[in-house]
Amino acid sequence: MASATQLEIDPRGNPRPASAAPRTRAKKKLVRRVERDYSQALRRSFQFVFLAWNVYLGGLFYLWVRHFETGAATRAIARPAGVEGWLPIAGMMNFKYWLSTGHVSSMHPAAMFLLITFLAISFLFRKAFCSWLCPVGTISEQLWRFGRKVFRRNFELPRWLDIPVRGLKYLLLGFFVWAVSSMSAAAIGSFMRSPYGVIADVKMLNFFRHLGETGLIVLGILVVASVFVQNFWCRYLCPYGALLGLTSLFSPARIRRNPEACIDCAKCAKACPSSLPVDQLITIRSAECTGCLECVAVCPAEDALLMALPAAVPAARRALPAWAMAAGIAALFFGIVGYAKTAGLWNTPVPRQVYMELVPHADQASHPMPGDPALSE
């Protein structure tokens, strides 16, 4: 007969070996954060200011286009070069042209400087362009928040489907990188000076102005999907975000978790828009991290989760608070754009008469293809 020290009674009254007793993890004591988190208020301020600025630039650009479309019947205004931020392929082409020749292309130079700006932001502050500045990201975030408010939840693709579908944006990026890298500097210069290249920004505007049935259906699907799935476009299809995500892998700043202070509440993982297992990792290295700081904002424990620099940096200067990220993002944006403007490398110097001939017939300008005489060296 087993001795009393070898047996114990379970909650149902049945004897069991002492070794089979359930072991519970000791609950950690919560040292609650005392300072109020303002990272999301600050981030959303950046989002809506940048969105409003893009809407303003878009309005100016529309009026500029209408001036030429009406044969100068409307008031003439200066072309807002900032709209070239919507020409990332032109930015990539000009970036290669600059690396190959050492000269900045005179056609759509703002596209290149904005691309460099966003790459610099991603290198220093993770993929922060996507969550702090990108107008599409801002709209996408509002859509999934609307969906969560109405349906009380967002939905996720099953893991077996989520991971491969995330790869679509990298495939799209690979295609664009291949297309640009296969062009010589001379071919890029010829492309940018072709009628299509000169009014690529007008073509971009007209795509949305004259959106056909197919385009409306695709846009509608993306909007509906974004209501139900967090950041659907950004997570699965955006090649620009893929490029910035790969750049962010080299960033010294990362979300870092302190296991000793962490109470394992998993609130950080639930809040992550990219569905990253923040509560299970010490350092978030994923290219999907956008530096939105939502995980940090919901963490209740003092010093358990923060955006921080590597351990090699002295502890007193390791943390990267929201105000420092905001200041760094603003400094990079205004610094690089300001340099381009003061150096005379911002505006595209196309004669007015050329625009008068090309803009009204923008839809007739065809994309030069490989082997086209327009791209001959």
Buried (B, 14 or more C-beta within 10 A) or exposed (E): EEEEEEEEEEEEEEEEEEEEEEEEEEEBEEEEBEEEBEBBEBBBEBBEEBBEEBEEBBEBBBBBBBBBBEEEEBEEEEBBBBBBBBBBBBBBBBBBBBEBEEEBBBBBBBBBBBBBBBBBBBBBBBBBBBBBBBBBBBBBBBBBBEBBEEEEEBEEBEEEEBEEBBEBBBEBBEEBBEEBEEBEBBBBBBBBBBBBBBBBBBBBBBEEEEEEEEEEEEEEEBBEBBBBBBBBBBBBBBBBBBBBBBBBBEBBBBBBBBEEBBBEBEBBBEBBBBBBEBBEBEEBEBBBBBBBBBBBBBBBBBEBBBBBBEEEEEEEEBBBBBEEBBEBBEEBBEEBBEEBBEEEBBBBEBEEEEBBEBBBEBEEBEEBEEEBEBBEE
